Amino acid sequence: MRLALAITTYERPDALAAVLASVARQRVAPAEILITDDGSGTVTRELVTAFIASSPTPARHLVQAHDGFRVARLRNLAIAATDCDYIVFVDGDMLLHAEFIADHARFARRGFYTQGARVLADETLTRKLIARPDIPGPFAAGLGGLRRTYLLHSPALSGLSRGLANSFIAVKSCNQGFWRDDLVRANGFNEDMVGWGPEDKELCARLENAGVRRQTLLFGGIACHLHHPAASRSSLPANLARLENTRRERKTRCEHGLDAHRRA
């Protein structure tokens, strides 16, 4: 199985630099790295160019013009650009445990998509992690309570909990893995979902309507989500209505999705 890592980013080069450093430290490298960029400026372009030049893993920079929040389209660009069998999506503010790719590869199963967990860093810890993305543990300093539990790495516990964890880990596209052919059949992410949320849940609803089941990767696929201000929720009501329509009509494909980029 060839696994691609797709990273979405927009105008946050300090966080992206830390994320790319964590990608470079993976014990098992992905077959391909796709950095999908929503029209960031010169600093991000230079950062990505330098990373691609130094990376032993093939890496590509896919850029769309910035025209509002269009993360669904960004992810479709990644799907269209790779021929890898499996794609893991993360956001450009997710620091990855050194076993992150190995864990996703280990638990990829036909007939399932994989939902990973995230550990939320507060503002103070985020500043530390951006300044020192090599903090060991990983990221343990400053995390307490339940958040520290999510940092426990245990493949054995991951296998035992992948069904149970579905009940308390939310669908979040900042840490998800899919078979590419499942995404192609679903026509990828729904590009009618413009603005924040819930394009991830809508895609997963279509997959589940088609018989693709969910498994949740806990105690593995560990990633720490760096703090950032909340995005505007102005588009949320319209997008929630689209999600409800997908569920009600048992849709398995969206109309405006991956097809346009595959034809291109």
Secondary structure, DSSP 8 states (H G I E B T S, - for coil): --EEEEEEESS-HHHHHHHHHHHHT-SS--SEEEEEESS--HHHHHHHHHHHHH-SS-EEEEE----S--HHHHHHHHHHH---SEEEEEETTEEE-TTHHHHHHHH--TTEEEEE--EE--HHHHHHHHH-TT-HHHH-TT--THHHHTT---HHHHHHHTTGGGGTS---TTEEEEEHHHHHHHTSS-TT--SSS-HHHHHHHHHHHTT-EEEEE-SSS-EEE--------TTHHHHHHHHHHHHHTT-SS-SSSTHHHHH-
